[in-house]
Amino acid sequence: MFDEKFLEVISHEGVVAIVSGGGSDPHVVNTWNSYLTVAGHNKLLIPAAGMRSIQKDVELNNRVQLTLGSREVQGLRSMGAGF
């Protein structure tokens, strides 16, 4: 289940980095928060059109790591929050 701060962050524009590791080296691609869709309580859908390296890696290893954030959301000490 996603917490309220996470949902607030993805409701504002910001960058999302997607890291995959199916091949010999990790691959990193970027997208925007506005392209993410929350499906149910624990699933995040991320369209990856044109992200060929990620697609190939996911076919070998379906685990990815994400970083995302928005400077428009209050963090612990100042504006800016991320995950």
Distance bins in CASP14 RR format, pairs under 12 A and 6 or more apart:
PFRMAT RR
TARGET T0000
AUTHOR 0000-0000-0000
RMODE 2
METHOD distances of the structure
MODEL  1
1 7 0 0 0 0 0 1 0 0 0 0 0
1 38 0 0 0 0 0 1 0 0 0 0 0
1 40 0 0 0 0 1 0 0 0 0 0 0
1 41 1 0 1 0 0 0 0 0 0 0 0
1 42 1 0 1 0 0 0 0 0 0 0 0
1 43 0 0 0 0 0 1 0 0 0 0 0
1 44 0 0 0 0 0 1 0 0 0 0 0
2 8 0 0 0 0 0 1 0 0 0 0 0
2 9 0 0 0 0 1 0 0 0 0 0 0
2 10 0 0 0 0 1 0 0 0 0 0 0
2 11 0 0 0 0 0 1 0 0 0 0 0
2 36 0 0 0 0 0 1 0 0 0 0 0
2 37 0 0 0 0 0 1 0 0 0 0 0
2 38 1 0 0 1 0 0 0 0 0 0 0
2 39 0 0 0 0 0 1 0 0 0 0 0
2 40 0 0 0 0 1 0 0 0 0 0 0
2 41 1 0 0 1 0 0 0 0 0 0 0
2 42 1 0 0 1 0 0 0 0 0 0 0
2 43 0 0 0 0 1 0 0 0 0 0 0
2 44 1 0 0 1 0 0 0 0 0 0 0
2 68 0 0 0 0 0 1 0 0 0 0 0
2 83 0 0 0 0 1 0 0 0 0 0 0
3 9 0 0 0 0 1 0 0 0 0 0 0
3 10 0 0 0 0 0 1 0 0 0 0 0
3 38 0 0 0 0 0 1 0 0 0 0 0
3 41 0 0 0 0 0 1 0 0 0 0 0
3 42 0 0 0 0 0 1 0 0 0 0 0
3 81 0 0 0 0 0 1 0 0 0 0 0
3 82 0 0 0 0 0 1 0 0 0 0 0
3 83 0 0 0 0 1 0 0 0 0 0 0
4 10 0 0 0 0 0 1 0 0 0 0 0
4 11 0 0 0 0 0 1 0 0 0 0 0
4 73 0 0 0 0 0 1 0 0 0 0 0
4 74 0 0 0 0 0 1 0 0 0 0 0
4 81 0 0 0 0 0 1 0 0 0 0 0
5 11 0 0 0 0 0 1 0 0 0 0 0
5 12 0 0 0 0 0 1 0 0 0 0 0
5 68 0 0 0 0 0 1 0 0 0 0 0
5 69 0 0 0 0 0 1 0 0 0 0 0
5 70 0 0 0 0 0 1 0 0 0 0 0
5 73 1 0 0 1 0 0 0 0 0 0 0
5 74 0 0 0 0 1 0 0 0 0 0 0
5 75 0 0 0 0 1 0 0 0 0 0 0
5 76 0 0 0 0 0 1 0 0 0 0 0
5 80 0 0 0 0 0 1 0 0 0 0 0
5 81 1 0 0 1 0 0 0 0 0 0 0
5 82 0 0 0 0 1 0 0 0 0 0 0
5 83 0 0 0 0 1 0 0 0 0 0 0
6 12 0 0 0 0 0 1 0 0 0 0 0
6 33 0 0 0 0 0 1 0 0 0 0 0
6 36 0 0 0 0 0 1 0 0 0 0 0
6 38 0 0 0 0 1 0 0 0 0 0 0
6 41 0 0 0 0 0 1 0 0 0 0 0
6 42 0 0 0 0 0 1 0 0 0 0 0
6 44 0 0 0 0 1 0 0 0 0 0 0
6 66 0 0 0 0 0 1 0 0 0 0 0
6 68 0 0 0 0 1 0 0 0 0 0 0
6 69 0 0 0 0 1 0 0 0 0 0 0
6 70 0 0 0 0 0 1 0 0 0 0 0
6 73 0 0 0 0 1 0 0 0 0 0 0
6 81 0 0 0 0 1 0 0 0 0 0 0
6 82 0 0 0 0 1 0 0 0 0 0 0
6 83 1 0 1 0 0 0 0 0 0 0 0
7 33 0 0 0 0 0 1 0 0 0 0 0
7 36 0 0 0 0 0 1 0 0 0 0 0
7 37 0 0 0 0 0 1 0 0 0 0 0
7 38 1 0 0 1 0 0 0 0 0 0 0
7 40 0 0 0 0 0 1 0 0 0 0 0
7 41 0 0 0 0 0 1 0 0 0 0 0
7 44 0 0 0 0 0 1 0 0 0 0 0
7 68 0 0 0 0 0 1 0 0 0 0 0
7 70 0 0 0 0 0 1 0 0 0 0 0
7 73 0 0 0 0 0 1 0 0 0 0 0
7 81 0 0 0 0 0 1 0 0 0 0 0
7 83 0 0 0 0 0 1 0 0 0 0 0
8 33 0 0 0 0 0 1 0 0 0 0 0
8 38 0 0 0 0 0 1 0 0 0 0 0
8 68 0 0 0 0 0 1 0 0 0 0 0
8 69 0 0 0 0 0 1 0 0 0 0 0
8 70 0 0 0 0 1 0 0 0 0 0 0
8 72 0 0 0 0 1 0 0 0 0 0 0
8 73 1 0 1 0 0 0 0 0 0 0 0
8 74 0 0 0 0 1 0 0 0 0 0 0
8 75 0 0 0 0 0 1 0 0 0 0 0
8 80 0 0 0 0 0 1 0 0 0 0 0
8 81 1 0 0 1 0 0 0 0 0 0 0
8 82 0 0 0 0 0 1 0 0 0 0 0
8 83 0 0 0 0 0 1 0 0 0 0 0
9 15 0 0 0 0 0 1 0 0 0 0 0
9 16 0 0 0 0 0 1 0 0 0 0 0
9 33 1 0 0 1 0 0 0 0 0 0 0
9 34 0 0 0 0 0 1 0 0 0 0 0
9 36 0 0 0 0 1 0 0 0 0 0 0
9 38 0 0 0 0 0 1 0 0 0 0 0
9 44 0 0 0 0 0 1 0 0 0 0 0
9 66 0 0 0 0 0 1 0 0 0 0 0
9 67 0 0 0 0 0 1 0 0 0 0 0
9 68 1 0 0 1 0 0 0 0 0 0 0
9 69 1 0 1 0 0 0 0 0 0 0 0
9 70 1 0 1 0 0 0 0 0 0 0 0
9 71 0 0 0 0 1 0 0 0 0 0 0
9 72 0 0 0 0 1 0 0 0 0 0 0
9 73 1 0 1 0 0 0 0 0 0 0 0
9 74 0 0 0 0 0 1 0 0 0 0 0
9 75 0 0 0 0 1 0 0 0 0 0 0
9 79 0 0 0 0 0 1 0 0 0 0 0
9 80 0 0 0 0 1 0 0 0 0 0 0
9 81 1 0 1 0 0 0 0 0 0 0 0
9 82 1 0 1 0 0 0 0 0 0 0 0
9 83 1 0 0 1 0 0 0 0 0 0 0
10 16 0 0 0 0 1 0 0 0 0 0 0
10 31 0 0 0 0 0 1 0 0 0 0 0
10 32 0 0 0 0 1 0 0 0 0 0 0
10 33 1 0 1 0 0 0 0 0 0 0 0
10 34 0 0 0 0 1 0 0 0 0 0 0
10 35 0 0 0 0 1 0 0 0 0 0 0
10 36 1 0 1 0 0 0 0 0 0 0 0
10 37 0 0 0 0 1 0 0 0 0 0 0
10 38 1 0 0 1 0 0 0 0 0 0 0
10 44 0 0 0 0 1 0 0 0 0 0 0
10 45 0 0 0 0 0 1 0 0 0 0 0
10 46 0 0 0 0 0 1 0 0 0 0 0
10 66 0 0 0 0 0 1 0 0 0 0 0
10 68 1 0 0 1 0 0 0 0 0 0 0
10 69 0 0 0 0 1 0 0 0 0 0 0
10 70 1 0 0 1 0 0 0 0 0 0 0
10 72 0 0 0 0 0 1 0 0 0 0 0
10 73 0 0 0 0 1 0 0 0 0 0 0
10 81 0 0 0 0 0 1 0 0 0 0 0
10 82 0 0 0 0 1 0 0 0 0 0 0
10 83 0 0 0 0 1 0 0 0 0 0 0
11 33 1 0 0 1 0 0 0 0 0 0 0
11 34 0 0 0 0 1 0 0 0 0 0 0
11 36 0 0 0 0 1 0 0 0 0 0 0
11 37 0 0 0 0 0 1 0 0 0 0 0
11 38 0 0 0 0 1 0 0 0 0 0 0
11 68 0 0 0 0 0 1 0 0 0 0 0
11 69 0 0 0 0 0 1 0 0 0 0 0
11 70 0 0 0 0 1 0 0 0 0 0 0
11 72 0 0 0 0 1 0 0 0 0 0 0
11 73 0 0 0 0 1 0 0 0 0 0 0
11 81 0 0 0 0 0 1 0 0 0 0 0
12 32 0 0 0 0 0 1 0 0 0 0 0
12 33 1 0 0 1 0 0 0 0 0 0 0
12 34 0 0 0 0 1 0 0 0 0 0 0
12 36 0 0 0 0 0 1 0 0 0 0 0
12 68 0 0 0 0 0 1 0 0 0 0 0
12 69 0 0 0 0 1 0 0 0 0 0 0
12 70 1 1 0 0 0 0 0 0 0 0 0
12 71 0 0 0 0 1 0 0 0 0 0 0
12 72 1 0 1 0 0 0 0 0 0 0 0
12 73 1 0 1 0 0 0 0 0 0 0 0
12 74 0 0 0 0 0 1 0 0 0 0 0
12 79 0 0 0 0 0 1 0 0 0 0 0
12 80 0 0 0 0 1 0 0 0 0 0 0
12 81 0 0 0 0 1 0 0 0 0 0 0
12 82 0 0 0 0 0 1 0 0 0 0 0
13 31 0 0 0 0 0 1 0 0 0 0 0
13 32 1 0 0 1 0 0 0 0 0 0 0
13 33 1 0 1 0 0 0 0 0 0 0 0
13 34 1 0 1 0 0 0 0 0 0 0 0
13 35 0 0 0 0 0 1 0 0 0 0 0
13 36 0 0 0 0 0 1 0 0 0 0 0
13 68 0 0 0 0 0 1 0 0 0 0 0
13 69 0 0 0 0 1 0 0 0 0 0 0
13 70 1 0 0 1 0 0 0 0 0 0 0
13 71 0 0 0 0 1 0 0 0 0 0 0
13 72 1 0 0 1 0 0 0 0 0 0 0
13 73 0 0 0 0 0 1 0 0 0 0 0
14 30 0 0 0 0 1 0 0 0 0 0 0
14 31 0 0 0 0 1 0 0 0 0 0 0
14 32 1 0 1 0 0 0 0 0 0 0 0
14 33 1 0 1 0 0 0 0 0 0 0 0
14 34 1 0 0 1 0 0 0 0 0 0 0
14 35 0 0 0 0 0 1 0 0 0 0 0
14 36 0 0 0 0 1 0 0 0 0 0 0
14 67 0 0 0 0 0 1 0 0 0 0 0
14 68 1 0 0 1 0 0 0 0 0 0 0
14 69 1 0 1 0 0 0 0 0 0 0 0
14 70 1 0 1 0 0 0 0 0 0 0 0
14 71 1 0 0 1 0 0 0 0 0 0 0
14 72 0 0 0 0 1 0 0 0 0 0 0
14 73 0 0 0 0 1 0 0 0 0 0 0
14 80 0 0 0 0 0 1 0 0 0 0 0
14 81 0 0 0 0 0 1 0 0 0 0 0
14 82 0 0 0 0 1 0 0 0 0 0 0
14 83 0 0 0 0 0 1 0 0 0 0 0
15 28 0 0 0 0 0 1 0 0 0 0 0
15 29 0 0 0 0 0 1 0 0 0 0 0
15 30 1 0 1 0 0 0 0 0 0 0 0
15 31 1 0 0 1 0 0 0 0 0 0 0
15 32 1 0 0 1 0 0 0 0 0 0 0
15 33 1 0 0 1 0 0 0 0 0 0 0
15 34 0 0 0 0 0 1 0 0 0 0 0
15 35 0 0 0 0 0 1 0 0 0 0 0
15 36 0 0 0 0 0 1 0 0 0 0 0
15 66 0 0 0 0 0 1 0 0 0 0 0
15 67 0 0 0 0 1 0 0 0 0 0 0
15 68 1 0 0 1 0 0 0 0 0 0 0
15 69 1 0 0 1 0 0 0 0 0 0 0
15 70 0 0 0 0 1 0 0 0 0 0 0
15 71 0 0 0 0 0 1 0 0 0 0 0
15 82 0 0 0 0 0 1 0 0 0 0 0
16 28 0 0 0 0 0 1 0 0 0 0 0
16 29 0 0 0 0 1 0 0 0 0 0 0
16 30 1 0 0 1 0 0 0 0 0 0 0
16 31 1 0 1 0 0 0 0 0 0 0 0
16 32 1 0 0 1 0 0 0 0 0 0 0
16 33 1 0 0 1 0 0 0 0 0 0 0
16 34 0 0 0 0 1 0 0 0 0 0 0
16 35 1 0 0 1 0 0 0 0 0 0 0
16 36 1 0 0 1 0 0 0 0 0 0 0
16 44 0 0 0 0 1 0 0 0 0 0 0
16 46 1 0 0 1 0 0 0 0 0 0 0
16 47 0 0 0 0 0 1 0 0 0 0 0
16 48 0 0 0 0 0 1 0 0 0 0 0
16 51 0 0 0 0 0 1 0 0 0 0 0
16 54 0 0 0 0 0 1 0 0 0 0 0
16 64 0 0 0 0 0 1 0 0 0 0 0
16 65 0 0 0 0 0 1 0 0 0 0 0
16 66 1 0 0 1 0 0 0 0 0 0 0
16 67 1 0 0 1 0 0 0 0 0 0 0
16 68 1 0 1 0 0 0 0 0 0 0 0
16 69 1 0 0 1 0 0 0 0 0 0 0
16 70 0 0 0 0 0 1 0 0 0 0 0
16 82 0 0 0 0 0 1 0 0 0 0 0
16 83 0 0 0 0 1 0 0 0 0 0 0
17 26 0 0 0 0 0 1 0 0 0 0 0
17 27 0 0 0 0 0 1 0 0 0 0 0
17 28 1 0 1 0 0 0 0 0 0 0 0
17 29 1 0 0 1 0 0 0 0 0 0 0
17 30 1 0 1 0 0 0 0 0 0 0 0
17 31 0 0 0 0 1 0 0 0 0 0 0
17 32 0 0 0 0 0 1 0 0 0 0 0
17 33 0 0 0 0 0 1 0 0 0 0 0
17 46 0 0 0 0 0 1 0 0 0 0 0
17 51 0 0 0 0 0 1 0 0 0 0 0
17 54 0 0 0 0 0 1 0 0 0 0 0
17 64 0 0 0 0 0 1 0 0 0 0 0
17 65 0 0 0 0 1 0 0 0 0 0 0
17 66 1 0 0 1 0 0 0 0 0 0 0
17 67 1 0 1 0 0 0 0 0 0 0 0
17 68 1 0 0 1 0 0 0 0 0 0 0
17 69 0 0 0 0 1 0 0 0 0 0 0
17 82 0 0 0 0 0 1 0 0 0 0 0
17 83 0 0 0 0 0 1 0 0 0 0 0
18 26 0 0 0 0 0 1 0 0 0 0 0
18 27 0 0 0 0 1 0 0 0 0 0 0
18 28 1 0 0 1 0 0 0 0 0 0 0
18 29 1 0 1 0 0 0 0 0 0 0 0
18 30 1 0 0 1 0 0 0 0 0 0 0
18 31 1 0 0 1 0 0 0 0 0 0 0
18 32 0 0 0 0 0 1 0 0 0 0 0
18 35 0 0 0 0 0 1 0 0 0 0 0
18 36 0 0 0 0 0 1 0 0 0 0 0
18 44 0 0 0 0 0 1 0 0 0 0 0
18 46 1 0 0 1 0 0 0 0 0 0 0
18 47 0 0 0 0 0 1 0 0 0 0 0
18 48 1 0 0 1 0 0 0 0 0 0 0
18 50 0 0 0 0 0 1 0 0 0 0 0
18 51 1 0 0 1 0 0 0 0 0 0 0
18 53 0 0 0 0 1 0 0 0 0 0 0
18 54 1 0 1 0 0 0 0 0 0 0 0
18 55 0 0 0 0 0 1 0 0 0 0 0
18 57 0 0 0 0 1 0 0 0 0 0 0
18 58 0 0 0 0 1 0 0 0 0 0 0
18 63 0 0 0 0 0 1 0 0 0 0 0
18 64 1 0 1 0 0 0 0 0 0 0 0
18 65 1 0 0 1 0 0 0 0 0 0 0
18 66 1 0 1 0 0 0 0 0 0 0 0
18 67 0 0 0 0 1 0 0 0 0 0 0
18 68 0 0 0 0 1 0 0 0 0 0 0
19 25 0 0 0 0 0 1 0 0 0 0 0
19 26 1 0 1 0 0 0 0 0 0 0 0
19 27 1 0 0 1 0 0 0 0 0 0 0
19 28 1 0 1 0 0 0 0 0 0 0 0
19 29 0 0 0 0 1 0 0 0 0 0 0
19 30 0 0 0 0 0 1 0 0 0 0 0
19 51 0 0 0 0 0 1 0 0 0 0 0
19 53 0 0 0 0 0 1 0 0 0 0 0
19 54 0 0 0 0 1 0 0 0 0 0 0
19 57 0 0 0 0 1 0 0 0 0 0 0
19 58 0 0 0 0 0 1 0 0 0 0 0
19 61 0 0 0 0 0 1 0 0 0 0 0
19 63 0 0 0 0 1 0 0 0 0 0 0
19 64 1 0 0 1 0 0 0 0 0 0 0
19 65 1 0 1 0 0 0 0 0 0 0 0
19 66 1 0 0 1 0 0 0 0 0 0 0
19 67 1 0 0 1 0 0 0 0 0 0 0
19 68 0 0 0 0 0 1 0 0 0 0 0
20 26 1 0 0 1 0 0 0 0 0 0 0
20 27 1 0 1 0 0 0 0 0 0 0 0
20 28 0 0 0 0 1 0 0 0 0 0 0
20 29 0 0 0 0 1 0 0 0 0 0 0
20 46 0 0 0 0 0 1 0 0 0 0 0
20 48 0 0 0 0 1 0 0 0 0 0 0
20 51 0 0 0 0 1 0 0 0 0 0 0
20 52 0 0 0 0 0 1 0 0 0 0 0
20 53 1 0 0 1 0 0 0 0 0 0 0
20 54 1 0 1 0 0 0 0 0 0 0 0
20 55 0 0 0 0 1 0 0 0 0 0 0
20 56 0 0 0 0 1 0 0 0 0 0 0
20 57 1 1 0 0 0 0 0 0 0 0 0
20 58 1 0 0 1 0 0 0 0 0 0 0
20 59 0 0 0 0 0 1 0 0 0 0 0
20 60 0 0 0 0 1 0 0 0 0 0 0
20 61 1 0 0 1 0 0 0 0 0 0 0
20 62 0 0 0 0 1 0 0 0 0 0 0
20 63 0 0 0 0 1 0 0 0 0 0 0
20 64 1 0 1 0 0 0 0 0 0 0 0
20 65 0 0 0 0 1 0 0 0 0 0 0
20 66 0 0 0 0 0 1 0 0 0 0 0
21 27 1 0 0 1 0 0 0 0 0 0 0
21 28 0 0 0 0 1 0 0 0 0 0 0
21 29 0 0 0 0 0 1 0 0 0 0 0
21 53 0 0 0 0 1 0 0 0 0 0 0
21 54 0 0 0 0 1 0 0 0 0 0 0
21 56 0 0 0 0 1 0 0 0 0 0 0
21 57 1 0 1 0 0 0 0 0 0 0 0
21 58 0 0 0 0 1 0 0 0 0 0 0
21 59 0 0 0 0 0 1 0 0 0 0 0
21 60 1 0 0 1 0 0 0 0 0 0 0
21 61 1 0 1 0 0 0 0 0 0 0 0
21 62 0 0 0 0 0 1 0 0 0 0 0
21 63 1 0 0 1 0 0 0 0 0 0 0
21 64 1 0 0 1 0 0 0 0 0 0 0
21 65 0 0 0 0 1 0 0 0 0 0 0
22 53 0 0 0 0 1 0 0 0 0 0 0
22 54 0 0 0 0 1 0 0 0 0 0 0
22 55 0 0 0 0 0 1 0 0 0 0 0
22 56 1 0 0 1 0 0 0 0 0 0 0
22 57 1 1 0 0 0 0 0 0 0 0 0
22 58 1 0 0 1 0 0 0 0 0 0 0
22 59 0 0 0 0 1 0 0 0 0 0 0
22 60 1 0 1 0 0 0 0 0 0 0 0
22 61 1 0 1 0 0 0 0 0 0 0 0
22 62 0 0 0 0 1 0 0 0 0 0 0
22 63 0 0 0 0 1 0 0 0 0 0 0
22 64 0 0 0 0 1 0 0 0 0 0 0
23 53 0 0 0 0 1 0 0 0 0 0 0
23 54 0 0 0 0 0 1 0 0 0 0 0
23 56 1 0 0 1 0 0 0 0 0 0 0
23 57 1 0 1 0 0 0 0 0 0 0 0
23 58 0 0 0 0 0 1 0 0 0 0 0
23 59 0 0 0 0 0 1 0 0 0 0 0
23 60 1 0 0 1 0 0 0 0 0 0 0
23 61 1 0 0 1 0 0 0 0 0 0 0
24 53 0 0 0 0 0 1 0 0 0 0 0
24 56 0 0 0 0 0 1 0 0 0 0 0
24 57 0 0 0 0 0 1 0 0 0 0 0
24 60 0 0 0 0 0 1 0 0 0 0 0
24 61 0 0 0 0 0 1 0 0 0 0 0
25 53 0 0 0 0 1 0 0 0 0 0 0
25 56 0 0 0 0 0 1 0 0 0 0 0
25 57 0 0 0 0 1 0 0 0 0 0 0
26 53 0 0 0 0 1 0 0 0 0 0 0
26 54 0 0 0 0 0 1 0 0 0 0 0
26 57 0 0 0 0 1 0 0 0 0 0 0
26 61 0 0 0 0 0 1 0 0 0 0 0
26 63 0 0 0 0 0 1 0 0 0 0 0
26 64 0 0 0 0 1 0 0 0 0 0 0
26 65 0 0 0 0 1 0 0 0 0 0 0
27 48 0 0 0 0 0 1 0 0 0 0 0
27 51 0 0 0 0 1 0 0 0 0 0 0
27 52 0 0 0 0 1 0 0 0 0 0 0
27 53 1 1 0 0 0 0 0 0 0 0 0
27 54 1 0 0 1 0 0 0 0 0 0 0
27 55 0 0 0 0 1 0 0 0 0 0 0
27 56 0 0 0 0 1 0 0 0 0 0 0
27 57 1 0 1 0 0 0 0 0 0 0 0
27 58 0 0 0 0 0 1 0 0 0 0 0
27 60 0 0 0 0 0 1 0 0 0 0 0
27 61 0 0 0 0 0 1 0 0 0 0 0
27 64 0 0 0 0 1 0 0 0 0 0 0
27 65 0 0 0 0 0 1 0 0 0 0 0
28 51 0 0 0 0 0 1 0 0 0 0 0
28 53 0 0 0 0 1 0 0 0 0 0 0
28 54 0 0 0 0 1 0 0 0 0 0 0
28 57 0 0 0 0 0 1 0 0 0 0 0
28 64 0 0 0 0 0 1 0 0 0 0 0
28 65 0 0 0 0 1 0 0 0 0 0 0
28 66 0 0 0 0 0 1 0 0 0 0 0
28 67 0 0 0 0 1 0 0 0 0 0 0
29 35 0 0 0 0 0 1 0 0 0 0 0
29 46 0 0 0 0 0 1 0 0 0 0 0
29 47 0 0 0 0 0 1 0 0 0 0 0
29 48 1 0 0 1 0 0 0 0 0 0 0
29 49 0 0 0 0 0 1 0 0 0 0 0
29 50 0 0 0 0 1 0 0 0 0 0 0
29 51 1 0 1 0 0 0 0 0 0 0 0
29 52 0 0 0 0 1 0 0 0 0 0 0
29 53 1 0 0 1 0 0 0 0 0 0 0
29 54 1 0 1 0 0 0 0 0 0 0 0
29 55 0 0 0 0 0 1 0 0 0 0 0
29 56 0 0 0 0 0 1 0 0 0 0 0
29 57 0 0 0 0 0 1 0 0 0 0 0
29 58 0 0 0 0 0 1 0 0 0 0 0
29 64 0 0 0 0 1 0 0 0 0 0 0
29 65 0 0 0 0 0 1 0 0 0 0 0
29 66 0 0 0 0 0 1 0 0 0 0 0
29 67 0 0 0 0 0 1 0 0 0 0 0
30 46 0 0 0 0 0 1 0 0 0 0 0
30 48 0 0 0 0 0 1 0 0 0 0 0
30 51 0 0 0 0 1 0 0 0 0 0 0
30 54 0 0 0 0 0 1 0 0 0 0 0
30 66 0 0 0 0 0 1 0 0 0 0 0
30 67 0 0 0 0 1 0 0 0 0 0 0
30 68 0 0 0 0 1 0 0 0 0 0 0
30 69 0 0 0 0 0 1 0 0 0 0 0
31 37 0 0 0 0 0 1 0 0 0 0 0
31 44 0 0 0 0 0 1 0 0 0 0 0
31 45 0 0 0 0 0 1 0 0 0 0 0
31 46 1 0 0 1 0 0 0 0 0 0 0
31 47 1 0 0 1 0 0 0 0 0 0 0
31 48 1 0 0 1 0 0 0 0 0 0 0
31 49 0 0 0 0 1 0 0 0 0 0 0
31 50 0 0 0 0 0 1 0 0 0 0 0
31 51 0 0 0 0 1 0 0 0 0 0 0
31 54 0 0 0 0 0 1 0 0 0 0 0
31 64 0 0 0 0 0 1 0 0 0 0 0
31 66 0 0 0 0 1 0 0 0 0 0 0
31 67 0 0 0 0 0 1 0 0 0 0 0
31 68 0 0 0 0 1 0 0 0 0 0 0
32 46 0 0 0 0 0 1 0 0 0 0 0
32 47 0 0 0 0 0 1 0 0 0 0 0
32 68 0 0 0 0 1 0 0 0 0 0 0
32 69 0 0 0 0 0 1 0 0 0 0 0
32 70 0 0 0 0 0 1 0 0 0 0 0
33 44 0 0 0 0 0 1 0 0 0 0 0
33 46 0 0 0 0 0 1 0 0 0 0 0
33 66 0 0 0 0 0 1 0 0 0 0 0
33 67 0 0 0 0 0 1 0 0 0 0 0
33 68 1 0 0 1 0 0 0 0 0 0 0
33 69 1 0 0 1 0 0 0 0 0 0 0
33 70 1 0 0 1 0 0 0 0 0 0 0
33 71 0 0 0 0 0 1 0 0 0 0 0
33 72 0 0 0 0 1 0 0 0 0 0 0
33 73 0 0 0 0 0 1 0 0 0 0 0
33 81 0 0 0 0 0 1 0 0 0 0 0
33 82 0 0 0 0 0 1 0 0 0 0 0
33 83 0 0 0 0 0 1 0 0 0 0 0
34 46 0 0 0 0 0 1 0 0 0 0 0
34 47 0 0 0 0 0 1 0 0 0 0 0
34 68 0 0 0 0 0 1 0 0 0 0 0
34 70 0 0 0 0 0 1 0 0 0 0 0
35 44 0 0 0 0 0 1 0 0 0 0 0
35 45 0 0 0 0 1 0 0 0 0 0 0
35 46 1 0 0 1 0 0 0 0 0 0 0
35 47 1 0 1 0 0 0 0 0 0 0 0
35 48 0 0 0 0 1 0 0 0 0 0 0
35 49 0 0 0 0 1 0 0 0 0 0 0
35 51 0 0 0 0 0 1 0 0 0 0 0
35 68 0 0 0 0 0 1 0 0 0 0 0
36 43 0 0 0 0 0 1 0 0 0 0 0
36 44 1 0 1 0 0 0 0 0 0 0 0
36 45 1 0 0 1 0 0 0 0 0 0 0
36 46 1 0 1 0 0 0 0 0 0 0 0
36 47 0 0 0 0 1 0 0 0 0 0 0
36 48 0 0 0 0 0 1 0 0 0 0 0
36 66 0 0 0 0 1 0 0 0 0 0 0
36 68 1 0 0 1 0 0 0 0 0 0 0
36 69 0 0 0 0 0 1 0 0 0 0 0
36 70 0 0 0 0 0 1 0 0 0 0 0
36 83 0 0 0 0 0 1 0 0 0 0 0
37 43 0 0 0 0 1 0 0 0 0 0 0
37 44 1 0 0 1 0 0 0 0 0 0 0
37 45 1 0 1 0 0 0 0 0 0 0 0
37 46 1 0 0 1 0 0 0 0 0 0 0
37 47 0 0 0 0 1 0 0 0 0 0 0
38 44 1 0 0 1 0 0 0 0 0 0 0
38 45 1 0 0 1 0 0 0 0 0 0 0
38 46 0 0 0 0 0 1 0 0 0 0 0
39 45 1 0 1 0 0 0 0 0 0 0 0
39 46 0 0 0 0 0 1 0 0 0 0 0
44 64 0 0 0 0 0 1 0 0 0 0 0
44 66 1 0 0 1 0 0 0 0 0 0 0
44 68 0 0 0 0 1 0 0 0 0 0 0
44 83 0 0 0 0 0 1 0 0 0 0 0
46 54 0 0 0 0 1 0 0 0 0 0 0
46 55 0 0 0 0 0 1 0 0 0 0 0
46 58 0 0 0 0 0 1 0 0 0 0 0
46 64 0 0 0 0 1 0 0 0 0 0 0
46 66 1 0 0 1 0 0 0 0 0 0 0
46 68 0 0 0 0 1 0 0 0 0 0 0
47 54 0 0 0 0 0 1 0 0 0 0 0
47 55 0 0 0 0 0 1 0 0 0 0 0
48 54 1 0 1 0 0 0 0 0 0 0 0
48 55 1 0 0 1 0 0 0 0 0 0 0
48 56 0 0 0 0 0 1 0 0 0 0 0
48 57 0 0 0 0 0 1 0 0 0 0 0
48 58 0 0 0 0 1 0 0 0 0 0 0
48 64 0 0 0 0 1 0 0 0 0 0 0
48 66 0 0 0 0 0 1 0 0 0 0 0
49 55 0 0 0 0 1 0 0 0 0 0 0
50 56 0 0 0 0 0 1 0 0 0 0 0
51 57 0 0 0 0 1 0 0 0 0 0 0
51 58 0 0 0 0 1 0 0 0 0 0 0
51 64 0 0 0 0 0 1 0 0 0 0 0
52 58 0 0 0 0 0 1 0 0 0 0 0
52 59 0 0 0 0 0 1 0 0 0 0 0
53 59 0 0 0 0 0 1 0 0 0 0 0
53 60 0 0 0 0 0 1 0 0 0 0 0
53 64 0 0 0 0 0 1 0 0 0 0 0
54 60 0 0 0 0 0 1 0 0 0 0 0
54 61 0 0 0 0 0 1 0 0 0 0 0
54 62 0 0 0 0 0 1 0 0 0 0 0
54 63 0 0 0 0 0 1 0 0 0 0 0
54 64 1 0 0 1 0 0 0 0 0 0 0
54 65 0 0 0 0 0 1 0 0 0 0 0
54 66 0 0 0 0 0 1 0 0 0 0 0
55 61 0 0 0 0 0 1 0 0 0 0 0
55 62 0 0 0 0 0 1 0 0 0 0 0
55 64 0 0 0 0 0 1 0 0 0 0 0
56 62 0 0 0 0 0 1 0 0 0 0 0
57 63 0 0 0 0 1 0 0 0 0 0 0
57 64 1 0 0 1 0 0 0 0 0 0 0
57 65 0 0 0 0 0 1 0 0 0 0 0
58 64 1 0 0 1 0 0 0 0 0 0 0
65 83 0 0 0 0 0 1 0 0 0 0 0
66 82 0 0 0 0 0 1 0 0 0 0 0
66 83 1 0 0 1 0 0 0 0 0 0 0
67 81 0 0 0 0 0 1 0 0 0 0 0
67 82 1 0 0 1 0 0 0 0 0 0 0
67 83 1 0 0 1 0 0 0 0 0 0 0
68 80 0 0 0 0 0 1 0 0 0 0 0
68 81 0 0 0 0 1 0 0 0 0 0 0
68 82 1 0 0 1 0 0 0 0 0 0 0
68 83 1 0 1 0 0 0 0 0 0 0 0
69 75 0 0 0 0 0 1 0 0 0 0 0
69 79 0 0 0 0 0 1 0 0 0 0 0
69 80 1 0 0 1 0 0 0 0 0 0 0
69 81 1 0 0 1 0 0 0 0 0 0 0
69 82 1 1 0 0 0 0 0 0 0 0 0
69 83 1 0 0 1 0 0 0 0 0 0 0
70 79 0 0 0 0 1 0 0 0 0 0 0
70 80 1 0 0 1 0 0 0 0 0 0 0
70 81 1 0 0 1 0 0 0 0 0 0 0
70 82 1 0 0 1 0 0 0 0 0 0 0
70 83 0 0 0 0 0 1 0 0 0 0 0
71 78 0 0 0 0 1 0 0 0 0 0 0
71 79 1 0 1 0 0 0 0 0 0 0 0
71 80 1 0 1 0 0 0 0 0 0 0 0
71 81 0 0 0 0 1 0 0 0 0 0 0
71 82 0 0 0 0 1 0 0 0 0 0 0
72 79 1 0 0 1 0 0 0 0 0 0 0
72 80 1 0 0 1 0 0 0 0 0 0 0
72 81 0 0 0 0 1 0 0 0 0 0 0
72 82 0 0 0 0 0 1 0 0 0 0 0
73 79 1 0 0 1 0 0 0 0 0 0 0
73 80 1 0 1 0 0 0 0 0 0 0 0
73 81 1 0 1 0 0 0 0 0 0 0 0
73 82 1 0 0 1 0 0 0 0 0 0 0
73 83 0 0 0 0 0 1 0 0 0 0 0
74 80 1 0 0 1 0 0 0 0 0 0 0
74 81 1 0 0 1 0 0 0 0 0 0 0
74 82 0 0 0 0 0 1 0 0 0 0 0
75 81 1 0 1 0 0 0 0 0 0 0 0
75 82 1 0 0 1 0 0 0 0 0 0 0
75 83 0 0 0 0 0 1 0 0 0 0 0
76 82 0 0 0 0 0 1 0 0 0 0 0
END
